[in-house]
Amino acid sequence: MTSASAATRVGLTIDGHRIDVEAGTTVAAALALAGVRSTRASVSGQPRAALCGMGVCQECRMTIDGRAHVLACQTLCREGQSVRTQDGLGRR
């Protein structure tokens, strides 16, 4: 990896696991790249994750940097960002 390409990557943590992604990647895309299939559970216990990718469905709500109910599909990754799924669903 060249220094130019390294400068275009950012590191964030998802449920304590670090992942590096290209700058400009949404949190929802970073979750998919990290293999996280579910970010929360519905009231009936069904797994939920990003569906529409544009903020309409609200299925990608999660805790980002301590703020609850942030839309992962509308949030860009940034260096040092902390992302938490409900009850640690993103842990491997």
QUIBELMO-V656531 format. One record per helix or strand of 3 or more residues. SS is the DSSP state (@ for helix, = for strand). FROM is the first residue (numbers start at 0). TO is the last residue. Records with the same first field share a line. If there is no record, write none. Layout:
# QUIBELMO-V656531
SS = FROM-TO, FROM-TO
This chain:
# QUIBELMO-V656531
@ = 2-5, 26-32, 71-73, 85-87
= = 8-13, 16-21, 60-63, 66-70, 80-83
